[in-house]
Amino acid sequence: MIDASQKVCASLGKVAVLMGGRSAEREVSLMSGQGVLKALIDSGVDAHAFDPAQNDLMALRREGFDRCFIALHGRFGEDGTVQGALELMGIPYTGSGVMASSMAMDKVMTKRVWQAEGLPTPRHVLVHPSQIETLSADALIAQLGLPLIVKPAREGSSIGVSKVSHAKDLHAALRAAAACDSDILCEQCIVGDEVTCPVLGEGANAKALPMIRIVAPDGNYDYQNKYFTDDTQYLVPSGLSAEEMAAIDALIIKAYQVLGCRGWGRIDVMIDGITRQPYLLEINTSPGMTGHSLVPMSARAAGMSYEALCCYLLEHAGLDYKEAAQ
């Protein structure tokens, strides 16, 4: 059955589903894109797969595409680069604009914005690869404690992320992250409940979808446990109290708004197991749409099917500079 939003979706013209790309998350992006493509076609949309790694982006204009659904993850798709190209061509696209996408992709920049706005996020230290061999593990641990998290500043899907529980393992974790990025984020590890919080909309109209509490094997929510196993538990409803969920919803909406995000996003939060203080970890402005992905799971809990979610996002595709489309 096609609902009202899907009927609107079918009238939105020729649509390119951007998937694949050149990032380390290409495999996941292809899975997301194929899911979105099928959902749109099933909803009556004139939708077509488009892989920027194999096609010139300018073909989107030559071939008369009216809108783009961005199912790219990571660099060259989630970081403002593709968004900028689509702005130049005047083709509306799903998700956040150029600046918000660029800032959100950079975990350190995101933290700086959140800190400037007084929003809680774990303590961190930025390390450059040139500093690895001379870095004092003891000094870093004195700032952040153990365990601590080491991650590339601009990657997703937990690629290059390590949890360091012993000083002797720190430099190996730094090298692993350096293989993925020129900036390394070392972060205080918050021990407690992990939740992820999807958001739809823009500005004052942004709304939180049901949050999901994640219970991963041994607390290790890594690339494998995210996409390729069924061992991770996703709890919706989360099991948190109504008061705690309301406070976290208000926090993540503000975190989304201060970055200028639009369309959709998903914010990861850790809740200290003792103090119950929530800490913002990072935001994803082009979340996964695979069979294991969390935004569709949350939307389903709110009564929105995968197809309806795709149609909603496509209907709300936009541009930073709307006059470019005229």
TADAMO-V550676 format. One record per residue. RES is the residue in one letter. PHI is phi in degrees with one decimal (none if undefined). OMEGA is omega in degrees with one decimal (NA if undefined). D_CENTER is the distance of its C-alpha to the mean C-alpha in Angstrom with 1 decimal. Layout:
RES:PHI:OMEGA:D_CENTER  RES:PHI:OMEGA:D_CENTER
This chain:
M:none:179.8:29.8  I:-100.5:-179.2:28.1  D:-85.7:-174.9:27.3  A:-61.0:-178.9:27.6  S:-65.2:178.6:24.1  Q:-70.3:176.4:24.4  K:-65.0:175.4:27.7  V:-63.0:-179.2:26.2  C:-56.8:-176.9:23.5  A:-68.4:-178.0:26.4  S:-98.7:-172.0:28.0  L:-93.4:172.9:25.2  G:90.0:-177.8:26.7  K:-80.7:-170.8:25.8  V:-120.2:172.6:22.1  A:-99.8:172.6:20.3  V:-97.5:-177.9:17.3  L:-79.6:-176.5:15.8  M:-147.3:178.7:14.9  G:89.2:179.7:15.7  G:74.1:-171.5:15.9  R:-113.1:-175.8:16.8  S:-83.4:176.4:14.0  A:-67.4:179.9:14.2  E:-98.4:-177.2:11.7  R:-54.9:-176.6:14.3  E:-60.5:179.5:15.5  V:-66.9:179.5:12.4  S:-60.8:178.0:11.9  L:-62.6:177.3:15.5  M:-66.1:177.4:15.3  S:-60.3:-175.7:12.6  G:-62.4:179.6:14.8  Q:-65.3:177.1:18.0  G:-63.9:179.5:17.0  V:-64.2:-179.3:16.1  L:-57.1:-179.9:19.3  K:-62.3:-178.7:21.5  A:-62.2:-179.8:20.4  L:-68.8:178.4:21.1  I:-62.0:178.5:24.4  D:-63.1:179.2:25.4  S:-91.9:176.1:24.9  G:90.1:-178.5:27.3  V:-86.1:173.8:25.1  D:-81.2:-172.8:26.3  A:-107.0:-176.9:23.2  H:-139.1:175.6:23.2  A:-73.2:178.5:21.1  F:-145.9:-179.5:20.5  D:-104.8:-179.1:19.4  P:-62.2:176.8:19.4  A:-75.5:-176.9:20.5  Q:-120.0:-177.5:23.6  N:-135.7:174.8:24.3  D:-69.6:-179.0:25.0  L:-57.2:-179.4:22.6  M:-64.5:176.1:25.8  A:-63.5:177.9:26.7  L:-60.1:177.7:24.4  R:-76.6:-178.1:27.0  R:-59.7:-176.2:30.0  E:-91.4:170.0:29.2  G:73.9:177.2:28.7  F:-74.9:-177.7:25.2  D:-93.7:-178.4:24.6  R:-148.6:175.0:20.8  C:-127.6:168.9:17.8  F:-98.9:-177.0:15.0  I:-85.6:174.5:12.1  A:-111.3:175.3:11.0  L:-82.8:177.1:10.5  H:-127.2:174.5:7.9  G:82.5:-176.3:8.6  R:-60.7:177.9:11.9  F:62.4:178.6:14.0  G:-163.5:-177.5:11.5  E:-114.3:-169.4:8.3  D:-108.1:178.8:10.5  G:96.2:-176.9:13.0  T:-71.7:177.2:15.5  V:-65.1:178.5:15.5  Q:-57.9:178.9:15.1  G:-64.5:178.5:18.2  A:-63.9:179.6:20.1  L:-68.1:174.5:19.6  E:-60.6:-179.6:20.7  L:-62.3:-179.9:23.8  M:-85.9:180.0:24.6  G:71.5:-179.6:24.1  I:-104.3:179.7:22.0  P:-59.1:-175.9:19.6  Y:-140.3:179.8:16.1  T:-78.3:172.8:13.3  G:87.4:-173.8:10.5  S:-71.0:179.4:10.8  G:-80.0:-171.8:13.8  V:-62.1:-174.9:14.7  M:-67.0:-178.8:14.9  A:-63.4:179.1:11.9  S:-63.8:-179.1:9.7  S:-63.7:-179.7:11.9  M:-65.9:-175.8:11.9  A:-67.1:179.3:8.3  M:-69.0:-178.8:8.1  D:-94.3:-174.5:11.1  K:-63.2:179.6:10.9  V:-70.9:178.3:14.6  M:-62.8:177.3:14.7  T:-59.0:179.0:12.2  K:-61.1:-179.1:14.6  R:-62.5:178.4:17.5  V:-65.7:-179.6:16.7  W:-62.2:178.8:16.1  Q:-63.3:179.1:19.3  A:-62.8:179.7:21.2  E:-92.8:177.9:20.5  G:76.1:-179.0:21.7  L:-93.5:-174.2:18.5  P:-75.1:175.6:18.6  T:-146.8:-176.2:16.5  P:-59.0:175.0:18.1  R:-58.7:-177.8:20.6  H:-150.7:173.9:19.8  V:-134.4:177.8:21.7  L:-92.9:-178.4:20.7  V:-122.1:174.5:22.7  H:-95.8:-179.5:23.6  P:-51.9:-179.7:24.7  S:-67.2:-178.6:28.2  Q:-93.2:-169.5:28.5  I:-59.1:-171.2:27.8  E:-69.9:-179.3:31.4  T:-103.0:-177.2:32.9  L:-69.4:177.0:30.4  S:-85.1:177.6:32.0  A:-60.8:-179.0:30.2  D:-62.6:-178.9:32.4  A:-67.3:179.5:31.4  L:-66.1:179.9:27.7  I:-65.1:177.2:28.2  A:-63.2:179.7:30.4  Q:-82.2:-169.9:27.6  L:-113.3:-177.3:24.8  G:78.7:175.1:26.8  L:-126.4:-5.3:26.3  P:-69.8:174.2:24.3  L:-135.7:-177.0:21.6  I:-109.2:175.1:18.3  V:-118.9:-177.4:18.1  K:-150.3:171.1:15.0  P:-63.3:-177.9:14.5  A:-71.8:-175.6:13.3  R:-134.0:172.6:11.3  E:-139.9:177.7:10.0  G:-132.8:177.5:7.3  S:58.1:178.8:8.5  S:63.8:177.5:11.0  I:-70.5:178.3:13.0  G:76.5:-177.0:15.8  V:-92.6:177.8:15.3  S:-133.7:170.3:18.6  K:-103.3:-175.1:20.1  V:-104.2:-179.5:23.5  S:-106.5:-178.3:26.3  H:-134.2:-177.7:29.2  A:-55.7:-176.7:30.1  K:-65.7:-177.4:31.4  D:-95.7:-172.6:27.9  L:-64.4:-173.9:26.2  H:-66.5:176.3:27.2  A:-64.7:178.1:26.2  A:-65.5:177.8:22.7  L:-64.0:178.9:22.7  R:-66.0:178.8:24.0  A:-63.4:178.3:21.3  A:-69.7:-179.6:18.6  A:-64.9:177.7:20.8  A:-68.9:-177.1:21.0  C:-106.3:-171.7:17.3  D:-159.9:178.6:17.3  S:-86.3:175.0:20.0  D:-126.5:-176.8:18.6  I:-119.5:178.9:18.3  L:-101.5:172.6:16.9  C:-105.0:-167.0:19.2  E:-135.0:171.9:18.3  Q:-55.2:178.6:20.4  C:-90.9:176.8:19.7  I:-92.0:-178.2:19.7  V:-99.7:-179.2:21.5  G:162.9:-178.5:21.2  D:-85.5:176.1:19.1  E:-108.1:176.6:15.4  V:-129.7:173.4:13.6  T:-125.8:-166.9:10.3  C:-130.8:177.3:10.5  P:-73.5:179.4:9.3  V:-133.6:172.6:10.8  L:-120.6:172.8:12.7  G:106.0:-174.3:14.9  E:-148.7:173.7:15.8  G:56.4:-178.0:17.9  A:-67.4:-179.8:20.5  N:-92.2:179.5:19.6  A:-66.0:-178.0:16.1  K:-130.6:177.4:16.3  A:-84.4:169.3:14.6  L:-86.2:-180.0:14.7  P:-55.1:178.8:16.2  M:-74.8:-178.3:14.5  I:-119.1:173.5:14.5  R:-92.6:-174.2:16.3  I:-106.0:176.8:15.6  V:-121.4:-175.9:18.8  A:-96.6:177.4:18.5  P:-55.5:-179.0:21.7  D:56.7:-179.7:23.0  G:69.3:-173.2:19.9  N:-108.4:-179.3:18.2  Y:-89.7:-175.3:14.8  D:-96.9:-176.8:14.6  Y:-55.3:-179.0:13.7  Q:-63.7:-178.3:16.9  N:-73.3:176.7:16.5  K:-76.9:-166.2:13.0  Y:-120.1:-166.4:14.3  F:-127.9:174.4:18.0  T:-132.9:177.2:19.9  D:-111.7:-175.2:20.8  D:-86.4:-179.9:21.6  T:-79.6:177.2:18.6  Q:-97.5:177.3:19.4  Y:-119.7:-172.9:17.1  L:-102.6:175.9:19.2  V:-134.6:4.7:19.0  P:-65.2:-171.0:20.8  S:-72.5:-175.8:19.6  G:88.0:175.6:23.2  L:-77.9:178.8:22.7  S:-68.9:178.9:25.4  A:-59.5:-179.5:25.1  E:-66.1:-179.1:25.5  E:-67.1:178.9:22.8  M:-64.1:179.7:20.3  A:-63.0:179.8:21.5  A:-65.6:179.9:21.2  I:-70.1:176.9:17.5  D:-57.8:179.1:16.7  A:-63.0:179.4:18.6  L:-65.3:-175.1:16.8  I:-73.0:175.9:13.2  I:-63.6:178.4:14.6  K:-65.1:179.5:16.2  A:-60.2:178.2:13.2  Y:-68.4:-176.1:11.4  Q:-68.5:-175.3:14.8  V:-68.5:174.6:15.9  L:-84.9:179.4:13.2  G:77.3:-178.0:14.4  C:-73.2:176.1:11.3  R:-146.6:176.4:12.5  G:82.8:-180.0:12.2  W:-164.8:176.3:9.2  G:-177.1:177.2:6.1  R:-144.7:-176.7:5.5  I:-112.8:179.2:7.1  D:-94.0:-174.6:8.7  V:-133.7:169.9:12.4  M:-109.0:179.5:15.5  I:-112.4:179.7:18.9  D:-57.2:-174.8:21.9  G:-66.4:-179.1:24.3  I:-99.0:-175.6:27.3  T:-85.3:-174.8:26.6  R:65.8:174.2:23.9  Q:-75.0:175.8:22.2  P:-82.8:178.3:18.4  Y:-124.4:176.9:16.4  L:-75.4:178.0:13.0  L:-94.4:-176.9:11.1  E:-164.4:179.1:7.9  I:-125.7:178.7:5.2  N:-116.0:-176.8:1.7  T:-98.0:171.4:4.4  S:-137.6:-172.9:5.0  P:-64.3:178.3:4.3  G:-64.7:176.7:7.4  M:-130.3:178.9:10.7  T:-86.3:178.0:13.0  G:-66.1:178.8:15.8  H:-102.8:-169.8:14.1  S:-76.5:-166.9:10.7  L:-92.5:178.9:10.3  V:-63.7:175.7:9.8  P:-59.7:178.5:13.0  M:-63.6:179.0:14.6  S:-66.6:179.4:14.2  A:-60.3:179.0:15.4  R:-61.1:178.3:18.3  A:-65.6:178.4:19.3  A:-91.7:178.5:19.6  G:89.8:-179.9:21.8  M:-108.4:-179.4:19.6  S:-70.4:176.7:19.8  Y:-57.5:-179.1:17.4  E:-63.6:179.5:19.6  A:-64.8:177.1:19.7  L:-62.2:179.2:16.0  C:-59.5:-179.7:15.9  C:-67.7:176.9:18.9  Y:-59.1:-177.7:17.7  L:-63.3:-180.0:14.7  L:-66.4:179.0:17.3  E:-59.8:-177.6:19.9  H:-96.3:174.0:17.8  A:-59.3:-177.0:17.0  G:-154.9:178.4:18.4  L:-134.3:171.5:19.3  D:-65.8:-176.4:19.4  Y:-116.8:-169.8:23.1  K:-64.5:-179.4:24.3  E:-64.6:179.9:27.8  A:-64.8:-178.0:26.7  A:-85.6:-175.6:26.5  Q:-86.3:NA:30.1
